[in-house]
Amino acid sequence: MAATSSTTSLAHQVTPLEVDLNIVNGTAPAHSLWYQGFSMSGGNQPQAFTTDSREFLFGGNIPHHVQFDGGSGNWLIDGDNVFIPSTKTESINSGNPAKLYQEWDQWVSSTSNMRFILWNAFGNPTASTGWEQAVVHLGATVDGDQKAVGDPGGSKQADLEWNVAGNYGSLSICGYASACGFRVNGDGSSLFNDSTALLNNKQFIFYSPTPGQGSPILHSTAADTLSETTDDGGVAHFNAGAINLSSLTGTGNAYACLDASGNLYRSATACQ
């Protein structure tokens, strides 16, 4: 709310310090002016300072302690390992398909820069104009320069992605920021992709909807073996409307027999 004539203060606007730089009489050549604003340095002897020493303090009770009013291509914060670009005037679209929100960096063995990035991609271009065209990414990328404009670059690693392929309200786990393998939909249901693997000695538990009843467990116990048990030691059941065993196909009808080892086989004659 701006100051009005009804306030009792004799001063209705206070700007203790404002430093403006205006270039007049034409346009200055690109990159011809070095402008640094305010600079402060604590020197090179940190042990000389008390532990509560500081360069800046923003205190008191005021609606806005710090405001940024940046333009396209500007860094609002350009720190040692924290980077925040201005997004106010830059929209993602078909011509500008990616934009960084924030970035946090950490060097590894002084060799590789592990960059953790939050960014938007124009991943649903055929969707209705607006937010539904965006896919939000949160994950890692390795090396490359920080970019205030465009794709954050680097060698992208696995990440979390929102609204992939027009599945609005969903969250996906994706490899290399592109190959998604698992998705939780907006209604809470989940979906694996076609390449899901159940590793040896691992298991799926299908929890019973009825409290107190045993839950079936599918697990691989050895090579080429899939077993079904229950978590309460009960009898496991497998129900199917129809079963087709491609390894037992043949000419005409036949007997389905079990041998002493529990193997199912096809027989032209009655089982013994």
N, C-alpha and C positions, 0 to 999 in steps of 0.2 A: 504494500500500500504506500503510495507516494505521500509526501508531506502536503498538508493543506493549510489554508488560512485560519482554520479553527484550532491549530496546535498552538501551544503557549511558548514554544521556544523561539528566541529571536533569530536563530539560524535554522533555516529549513533544508539546507544541503551543505554537507561538509565533505570536501575532497582534500585531505591533508597533502597529498602528493600525487601528481599525475605527470608522466613524462611521455610526450607524444613525438613521433618522428614523421614529419610530412615532407615528401619530396615534391618540390614545386618546379614550375617552368619546364614542363616536359617529363618524359619518362627516363629514369636512369637505366643504363645498360644492365643486362642481366649479370648477376653475381659481381657487381662492381662496388658494393657497400658491405663492410663488415660491421655488424651491429650486435652488441652483446648485452645491452641493458645492464641490470645490476649483477655484479659478481661478488661472491664472498668466498674466502678460503680460510680454514682453521690452521693453516700452516702444516708443518711436517713433524710436529712433536706432540702427538696425541696424549702422551703420558703427562704433559704439562697441565692438561685441563682437568678440572673437577668432573665427576661423573654426571653432573647435571648441566654441563655447559651445552650451548646450542648456538646455531646461527640464526634461525628464525623461530618465532613463536606466534601462532595464531590462537588467541585466547578470547575470553569474554563470551557474552551471550548475544549472538548476532545471527540472523537467518542464513547468511552465506559467509563462510570463512575464506574459501578460495573459489574463484570462478574462472573457467576456461571458455574462451570464445574464439575457437580456431577455425581454420578454413581447410579446404581440400588439400591433402598432402602434408598437413601439419602434424607434428607430434605434440600432444598435450603433455605427455610425460615421456622423456627420453632418458632413462636411467641406466645404471650399470647393468641391471638385469630385469628391469621392469619397463614395459613400453606400452603406451596407450595413444593411439592415433585419434585424430578428430574424425568423427563420422557424420557431423551435423549436416554438411552440404553434399555428401557423397552417397549416392544410392547404388545398390547393386542391381544389375540388369543384364541383358544379353551382351551388351558391349563392355560391361565391367562386372564380370561374373563372380568375383570374390572380394572379401574385405575383412581385414583383421579388426577384432574388437580389442583384445588385450593379449599381452605376451609376457611370459616369465622365463628367463634363461638361466642355465647352469652349465658351466664348462666341465667336461669329464676328462680327467688325466691331462689337462691343458692341451687337449688335442681336438676334441669334438664338442660342439655347442649343442646341448640338449635343450630344445626350445619347446615350451608348453604353451599352446596357442588356443585361443577362443576366436572363432571366425565364422563368417557367413558365406555360403555359396548359393549361387542362383541355380539350385539343383532341380527345381520343378518348373521349368520355363513355360510349359503349356497350361499350368494352373491359372486360376483366376488372378488377375493383376492384384498384387499386394503381398501380404505376409505368406500366403500359401506357396509362393514361388521360392521361398528361402529354405535351405537346409542348414541348420546350425551345427557346427563341429566343435568338439572339445577334445584335444589330444596332443600328441607329441610330433615334432618334426625335427630332423637333425641337420645342423649346419645351415648355410645360406644366410643372407643378410635380412635384417629386420626391414619390413616394408610398410610404410604408412599408406600406400595405395596399391590395390590389386591383391592377387593371390599371395599368401604369406610365404610360399616357396619352401625350400628345404626338401629333405627326403622324408616324406610323411610316413608316420608309423600308425599303429592302431589308434582308433578314437571312438568317442561316443557321438552319435548323430541323431538329430531330431527331425521327424517328418520326411524321412527318406522315401522316395518314389510315391509321394502323395499320401503316405499313411500318416495323416495328421493326428497329433496327440501321442505319437509313438516315439520310442527311444530304441536305437539300434547299436549293437556292438560291431564295429567294422575293422577289417584289416587294411592297412595302407590307405586309410581315409577314403576307401572306395568299395571294397569287397565286404559286404555285410553278411554276417552269419547267424545272428540272433536278434530278434526284435520283440519288444514288449509293446503291445498295442494300447491305444487309449482306453479301451474297455478292460484292460488287465490281462487279456489273453496273450499267449506267447507263441512264437513261431521260429523254428530252426530252418536253415536253408537246406538245399538238396545234398550237401556234402557233409552233413553232421556225422561224426565218428564216435562210437562208443569204445573207448580204449580198453585193452585187456585188464581184467581185475577191477573195472569200474562198473557202476550200476545205475539204473534208473529205478526210482521208487514211485509207484503210482498210488498216492495216498487214497484210502477208502473214503467215500463221502459219508459213510455211516460210522459214527464213533464206536470204538470197541472191536470193529472188524479188522481182520488182517489185511495188509496192503501188499499187492503183488510186486515182486522185484524182478527185473530183467537184468542179467549181468553176464559178461563173458568170462568163463572160467578157464578157457584154454583156446588154442588156435581152432577156428572153425566150430566153436561150441558156444551156443547161447542157452542159458538156463533160466528157468522161472522158479522162484521160491516165494515165500511170504515172510514178512518181518515178525510174525508171531509164532512161527514154527508150524503153521497149519498146512493143509494141502493146497497146492497151487492148481488153479484150473485155467484152461484155455478154451474159450468158446468161439466158434466161427460158423457163419452160415454156410460156407463152402470152402474147401481146401483143394488147391491144385498143386501137385508135386510134379514138376517138369522132368525130374530124373526118373520117374516111374512111367513115363508115357510109352505106349506100344500100340499094337494092332488089336482092335476089339477089346471087349471087357475082360477083366481078369480079377483074380483074388488078391486082396491086399493082406499080406501076412507079416507076422512078427517072428523073428528067429529068437533063439535063446539069449542072445546078447542085446535084445531090444531093438534090433534094426528092422525097419519096415522095407518089404520088398514085394515085387510084383510076381505073381505065379499064375500060370495057365491052368494049374490043377489045384484042387482043394488044399488048404494049408494043413501041414502035418503037426 
